[in-house]
Amino acid sequence: MGHIINAKEEIYHALAERLSRTPEGAPINEDLMAILHRLYTESEALVGSKFSSIPMNLTKIASLTGIEENDLKVILDGMSDKGLVLDIPRKESFYYMLAPMLVGFFEYTFMRTGDHASLKELAELFEIYFHSEGVMKEIAGLDTKIMRTLIYESIIPLAVETEVLDYELASEVIRQSGGGAITMCACRHEASHLGKACDAPVEVCMSLGKAAEWIVRKGLGKPATVEDLLGVLARTQELGLVHLCDNVMNKPTYICNCCGCCCKVLRSINEQQVYATHSSNFTPSLELKSCISCGICADRCQIDAIVMTDQGSVIEIPVLNKERCIGCGACASACPSGSLTMSRRSVLNITPADGREKLRRMATEKGR
């Protein structure tokens, strides 16, 4: 019996090793192993451990696993339905990719409803895992991050509007996608199972273009037109949520609308000082003479980059921490006196052209 147990554990450890080698990474510890045991059956873990870094067809995976194609197709379909594998249509067949931890099977797990007891247990395990030492730092990336921040367009200075490129504008990213899907916010849904969710709306995350087709096919979201997505954008700006986008110029796959209390990325800034998102190419400036010390900017900031201090005076004034700021513009958009404005950064972030370049950069920076 001990030999059987050890063989099973070896399969799950091989899967963990495979996930740890993705460009995003997934540091191996007891919490990760507990998550994998609950998400993957033993046969799924075996198949997942054999995936290469590029999409593969059924025949190739069968040769790697030694599983007959008809049986393998059943396993892969089950994995895809759980968001553990992405099945990509190509002509008459499918190619398959192993989903990473983030952005990947964490989100796909909590984009759906289902067995609440199971989701509560998974929420607790993911919460522990993402707070384990070194986990978010590894996943966040080095010079190349998973995500990038999009500024509220209404506060872009007129003087620099012509310098701003389409990929920096959430509205243009949405228009160029041709539409997509609206999904449940995985982070807020997970937080609800922990009894920690805020009152921000849940169905406000956006998948875009071709990526949204998979989301809809798997029942993880509902189809949305460009107008639907622009409506979500406007609604979330009114609420002061932060727009985080796939860190690519061409054909981003998602835009999330995030709060500092539930979002894994913003919480990693607040709780661990780890950044998994690049700043936008804008930074706020404050004109104290016109500031009315209302504190709205500090309340709006999701990562406490603005705090109210007395500075030895009777009236508290806002103090900016530009090193902490990610340039979303939520503060400036809410300032009633116009004392907060956004200006172009002197050094701009260089965004990868596409997903392939992003993953290649991340892998190279991590020596993979």
C-alpha positions as CSV (number, residue, x, y, z in Angstrom):
1,M,0.0,0.0,0.0
2,G,2.8,2.4,0.8
3,H,4.2,1.9,-2.7
4,I,0.8,2.8,-4.2
5,I,0.6,6.0,-2.1
6,N,4.1,7.0,-3.0
7,A,3.4,6.5,-6.7
8,K,0.3,8.7,-6.5
9,E,2.2,11.4,-4.7
10,E,4.9,11.3,-7.3
11,I,2.3,12.0,-10.0
12,Y,1.0,15.1,-8.1
13,H,4.5,16.3,-7.4
14,A,5.4,16.0,-11.1
15,L,2.4,18.1,-11.9
16,A,3.5,20.7,-9.3
17,E,7.0,20.7,-10.9
18,R,5.4,21.3,-14.3
19,L,3.3,24.2,-13.1
20,S,6.3,25.7,-11.3
21,R,8.1,25.9,-14.6
22,T,5.5,28.0,-16.4
23,P,6.6,31.6,-17.0
24,E,4.3,32.8,-14.3
25,G,5.4,30.1,-11.9
26,A,3.7,28.4,-8.9
27,P,6.1,27.8,-6.0
28,I,5.7,24.3,-4.5
29,N,4.7,23.9,-0.9
30,E,2.1,21.9,1.1
31,D,-0.6,24.4,0.3
32,L,-0.1,24.1,-3.5
33,M,-0.2,20.3,-3.1
34,A,-3.5,20.5,-1.2
35,I,-5.0,22.6,-4.0
36,L,-3.8,20.3,-6.7
37,H,-5.2,17.2,-4.9
38,R,-8.6,18.9,-4.8
39,L,-8.7,20.2,-8.3
40,Y,-7.1,17.4,-10.3
41,T,-8.0,13.7,-10.3
42,E,-5.0,11.3,-10.4
43,S,-5.5,10.7,-14.1
44,E,-5.7,14.5,-14.7
45,A,-2.6,15.1,-12.7
46,L,-0.7,12.5,-14.8
47,V,-1.8,14.1,-18.0
48,G,-1.1,17.7,-16.7
49,S,2.4,16.7,-15.7
50,K,3.3,15.7,-19.3
51,F,2.4,18.9,-21.0
52,S,5.1,20.8,-22.9
53,S,5.3,24.6,-23.0
54,I,3.5,24.8,-26.4
55,P,0.0,23.8,-27.5
56,M,-0.2,20.1,-28.4
57,N,-2.8,18.0,-30.3
58,L,-4.4,14.9,-29.0
59,T,-2.0,12.6,-30.8
60,K,1.0,14.2,-29.3
61,I,-0.3,14.2,-25.7
62,A,-1.3,10.5,-26.2
63,S,2.3,9.7,-27.1
64,L,3.6,11.5,-24.0
65,T,1.1,9.9,-21.6
66,G,0.7,6.4,-23.1
67,I,-3.1,6.9,-22.8
68,E,-5.3,5.8,-25.7
69,E,-6.7,8.8,-27.6
70,N,-10.4,8.1,-26.9
71,D,-9.8,7.8,-23.2
72,L,-7.4,10.8,-23.2
73,K,-10.1,12.9,-25.0
74,V,-12.5,12.2,-22.1
75,I,-9.8,13.3,-19.5
76,L,-8.9,16.4,-21.4
77,D,-12.5,17.4,-21.9
78,G,-13.0,17.1,-18.1
79,M,-9.9,19.1,-17.4
80,S,-11.0,21.8,-19.8
81,D,-14.5,22.0,-18.2
82,K,-12.7,22.7,-14.9
83,G,-10.4,25.3,-16.4
84,L,-7.3,23.2,-15.9
85,V,-6.6,23.0,-19.6
86,L,-7.4,25.4,-22.5
87,D,-8.7,23.6,-25.6
88,I,-8.1,25.7,-28.7
89,P,-10.0,25.0,-31.9
90,R,-7.8,24.6,-35.0
91,K,-9.5,23.6,-38.2
92,E,-11.0,20.2,-37.5
93,S,-9.3,19.5,-34.2
94,F,-8.2,21.0,-30.9
95,Y,-4.9,21.9,-29.5
96,Y,-4.4,21.9,-25.7
97,M,-2.5,24.1,-23.3
98,L,-2.0,23.6,-19.5
99,A,-3.6,26.5,-17.6
100,P,-1.1,28.3,-15.3
101,M,-2.0,29.2,-11.7
102,L,-2.5,32.9,-12.3
103,V,-4.0,34.2,-14.6
104,G,-5.4,30.7,-15.1
105,F,-7.1,28.0,-13.0
106,F,-7.5,30.2,-9.9
107,E,-9.7,32.5,-11.9
108,Y,-11.5,29.7,-13.8
109,T,-12.3,28.0,-10.5
110,F,-14.0,31.0,-9.0
111,M,-15.6,32.3,-12.2
112,R,-18.3,29.6,-11.7
113,T,-20.8,28.7,-9.0
114,G,-21.2,25.2,-7.7
115,D,-20.5,23.1,-4.7
116,H,-20.3,25.8,-2.0
117,A,-18.6,23.6,0.5
118,S,-15.9,22.7,-2.0
119,L,-15.4,26.3,-3.1
120,K,-15.2,27.5,0.5
121,E,-12.4,24.9,1.1
122,L,-10.6,25.9,-2.1
123,A,-11.0,29.6,-1.2
124,E,-9.3,29.0,2.2
125,L,-6.5,27.0,0.6
126,F,-5.8,29.6,-2.1
127,E,-5.9,32.4,0.5
128,I,-3.2,30.6,2.5
129,Y,-1.2,29.8,-0.6
130,F,-1.1,33.3,-2.0
131,H,0.1,34.6,1.4
132,S,2.8,32.0,1.7
133,E,6.3,33.4,1.6
134,G,7.6,34.1,-1.9
135,V,4.5,32.9,-3.8
136,M,3.2,36.3,-5.1
137,K,6.7,37.6,-5.6
138,E,7.4,34.7,-7.9
139,I,4.1,34.9,-9.8
140,A,4.3,38.7,-10.1
141,G,7.3,38.6,-12.4
142,L,10.5,40.6,-12.4
143,D,10.9,43.3,-15.0
144,T,7.9,42.0,-17.0
145,K,4.6,41.8,-15.0
146,I,1.5,39.8,-15.6
147,M,-0.7,42.8,-15.8
148,R,-0.7,46.5,-16.6
149,T,-2.8,49.4,-15.2
150,L,-5.1,51.4,-17.4
151,I,-5.8,55.1,-16.6
152,Y,-9.2,56.6,-16.4
153,E,-9.4,58.3,-19.9
154,S,-11.5,61.3,-18.8
155,I,-8.5,62.7,-16.9
156,I,-5.8,62.4,-19.5
157,P,-4.5,65.9,-20.1
158,L,-5.5,67.5,-23.4
159,A,-1.8,68.4,-24.0
160,V,-0.8,64.8,-24.2
161,E,-3.8,63.1,-25.7
162,T,-2.1,62.8,-29.1
163,E,0.8,61.0,-27.5
164,V,-1.4,58.3,-25.9
165,L,-1.4,55.1,-27.9
166,D,-4.5,52.9,-28.4
167,Y,-3.2,50.1,-26.3
168,E,-3.1,52.5,-23.3
169,L,-6.8,53.3,-23.5
170,A,-9.3,50.9,-22.1
171,S,-12.0,52.1,-24.4
172,E,-9.9,51.4,-27.5
173,V,-8.8,48.0,-26.2
174,I,-12.5,47.1,-25.9
175,R,-13.4,48.5,-29.4
176,Q,-10.5,46.8,-31.1
177,S,-11.6,43.5,-29.4
178,G,-14.9,43.6,-31.2
179,G,-16.7,42.5,-28.0
180,G,-16.2,39.7,-25.6
181,A,-17.7,38.3,-22.4
182,I,-18.6,39.5,-18.9
183,T,-17.5,37.2,-16.2
184,M,-17.7,36.9,-12.4
185,C,-14.8,38.5,-10.6
186,A,-12.9,35.5,-9.3
187,C,-11.3,37.4,-6.5
188,R,-14.5,38.9,-5.2
189,H,-16.3,35.5,-5.5
190,E,-13.4,33.8,-3.6
191,A,-13.6,36.5,-0.9
192,S,-17.4,35.9,-0.5
193,H,-16.6,32.3,0.5
194,L,-14.2,33.7,3.1
195,G,-16.8,36.1,4.4
196,K,-14.6,39.0,3.3
197,A,-16.2,40.3,0.1
198,C,-16.8,44.1,-0.2
199,D,-20.0,45.5,-1.8
200,A,-18.5,46.1,-5.2
201,P,-20.3,44.3,-8.0
202,V,-19.2,40.8,-8.9
203,E,-20.1,40.5,-12.6
204,V,-17.7,43.2,-13.9
205,C,-14.6,41.4,-15.3
206,M,-14.2,41.4,-19.0
207,S,-12.7,38.7,-21.4
208,L,-12.0,40.0,-24.9
209,G,-12.1,38.8,-28.4
210,K,-11.1,35.2,-29.2
211,A,-10.3,34.6,-25.6
212,A,-13.9,35.3,-24.7
213,E,-15.1,32.6,-27.0
214,W,-13.5,30.0,-24.7
215,I,-15.0,31.6,-21.6
216,V,-18.5,31.5,-23.1
217,R,-18.1,28.0,-24.5
218,K,-17.2,26.8,-21.0
219,G,-20.1,28.6,-19.4
220,L,-17.8,30.9,-17.4
221,G,-19.3,34.2,-18.7
222,K,-22.0,35.7,-20.9
223,P,-21.4,37.2,-24.4
224,A,-21.1,40.9,-24.4
225,T,-21.0,43.5,-27.2
226,V,-18.6,46.4,-27.3
227,E,-21.3,48.6,-25.9
228,D,-21.9,46.2,-23.1
229,L,-18.2,46.3,-22.1
230,L,-18.0,50.1,-22.4
231,G,-21.0,50.2,-20.0
232,V,-19.1,48.1,-17.5
233,L,-16.1,50.3,-17.9
234,A,-18.1,53.5,-17.1
235,R,-19.9,51.8,-14.2
236,T,-16.7,50.6,-12.6
237,Q,-15.1,54.0,-12.9
238,E,-18.0,55.6,-11.1
239,L,-17.2,53.1,-8.2
240,G,-13.5,53.9,-8.2
241,L,-12.3,50.5,-9.2
242,V,-8.9,50.0,-10.9
243,H,-8.7,48.7,-14.5
244,L,-6.0,46.0,-14.8
245,C,-5.3,44.6,-18.2
246,D,-3.4,41.8,-19.8
247,N,0.2,43.1,-20.1
248,V,0.3,43.1,-24.0
249,M,-0.2,45.7,-26.7
250,N,-2.0,43.6,-29.2
251,K,-5.2,41.6,-28.4
252,P,-5.3,41.6,-24.6
253,T,-7.4,38.8,-23.3
254,Y,-9.0,40.5,-20.3
255,I,-9.6,43.7,-18.4
256,C,-10.4,43.3,-14.6
257,N,-12.0,45.9,-12.5
258,C,-10.4,45.6,-9.1
259,C,-10.7,46.7,-5.5
260,G,-7.9,46.8,-2.9
261,C,-9.7,44.5,-0.5
262,C,-10.4,41.5,-2.7
263,C,-8.2,41.6,-5.8
264,K,-5.2,39.3,-5.5
265,V,-2.9,41.8,-7.4
266,L,-3.9,44.9,-5.4
267,R,-3.9,43.0,-2.2
268,S,-0.4,41.8,-2.9
269,I,0.6,45.5,-3.0
270,N,-1.3,46.4,0.2
271,E,-0.3,43.3,2.2
272,Q,3.1,42.2,0.8
273,Q,4.5,45.2,-1.1
274,V,4.6,43.0,-4.2
275,Y,3.6,44.4,-7.6
276,A,2.2,42.1,-10.2
277,T,1.0,45.0,-12.4
278,H,2.9,47.7,-14.2
279,S,1.9,51.3,-13.5
280,S,0.1,53.2,-16.3
281,N,2.3,55.8,-18.0
282,F,0.7,58.5,-15.9
283,T,1.3,59.8,-12.4
284,P,-0.7,62.2,-10.2
285,S,0.3,65.7,-9.1
286,L,-1.3,67.7,-6.3
287,E,-1.8,71.4,-6.1
288,L,-2.2,72.1,-2.4
289,K,-3.3,75.7,-2.8
290,S,-6.6,74.6,-4.3
291,C,-7.0,71.4,-2.2
292,I,-10.0,71.6,0.1
293,S,-8.8,68.7,2.3
294,C,-11.9,66.6,1.7
295,G,-10.1,63.3,1.8
296,I,-12.0,61.9,-1.1
297,C,-8.7,61.1,-3.0
298,A,-7.4,59.0,0.0
299,D,-10.7,57.2,0.3
300,R,-10.7,56.4,-3.5
301,C,-7.1,55.0,-3.6
302,Q,-7.3,51.2,-3.6
303,I,-3.6,50.8,-2.5
304,D,-3.2,53.7,0.0
305,A,-0.8,55.7,-2.3
306,I,-2.6,58.8,-0.9
307,V,-3.0,59.3,2.8
308,M,-4.4,62.2,4.8
309,T,-1.9,63.7,7.4
310,D,-1.9,66.7,9.6
311,Q,1.7,67.8,8.8
312,G,1.7,69.8,12.0
313,S,-1.4,71.8,10.9
314,V,-5.0,71.8,12.1
315,I,-6.3,70.6,8.7
316,E,-5.2,67.3,7.3
317,I,-3.8,67.3,3.8
318,P,-3.3,64.5,1.3
319,V,0.2,63.2,0.8
320,L,1.1,61.3,-2.4
321,N,3.5,58.3,-2.5
322,K,4.4,58.3,-6.1
323,E,6.6,55.2,-5.7
324,R,3.6,53.2,-4.6
325,C,1.1,54.7,-7.1
326,I,0.1,52.6,-10.2
327,G,-1.4,55.6,-12.1
328,C,-5.0,54.4,-12.3
329,G,-6.4,57.9,-11.9
330,A,-9.2,57.0,-9.5
331,C,-8.1,59.8,-7.2
332,A,-7.9,62.5,-9.8
333,S,-11.3,61.6,-11.3
334,A,-13.0,62.0,-7.9
335,C,-11.2,65.3,-6.8
336,P,-14.0,67.9,-6.5
337,S,-11.6,70.9,-6.6
338,G,-9.4,69.7,-9.5
339,S,-6.4,69.8,-7.3
340,L,-5.2,66.4,-8.4
341,T,-4.2,66.0,-12.1
342,M,-2.4,63.3,-14.0
343,S,0.8,63.9,-16.1
344,R,2.8,61.7,-18.5
345,R,5.6,59.8,-16.8
346,S,9.1,60.8,-18.0
347,V,10.1,57.1,-18.4
348,L,7.4,54.9,-20.1
349,N,6.8,51.2,-19.5
350,I,7.6,49.2,-22.6
351,T,4.7,46.7,-23.0
352,P,5.2,43.3,-24.7
353,A,3.7,43.2,-28.2
354,D,1.7,40.1,-27.5
355,G,1.1,37.2,-25.2
356,R,3.9,35.1,-26.7
357,E,6.5,37.9,-26.1
358,K,5.2,38.5,-22.6
359,L,5.7,34.9,-21.6
360,R,9.0,34.7,-23.3
361,R,10.2,37.8,-21.4
362,M,9.0,36.4,-18.1
363,A,10.5,33.0,-18.7
364,T,13.9,34.5,-19.7
365,E,13.9,36.8,-16.7
366,K,13.3,33.8,-14.4
367,G,15.9,31.7,-16.2
368,R,13.4,29.2,-17.7
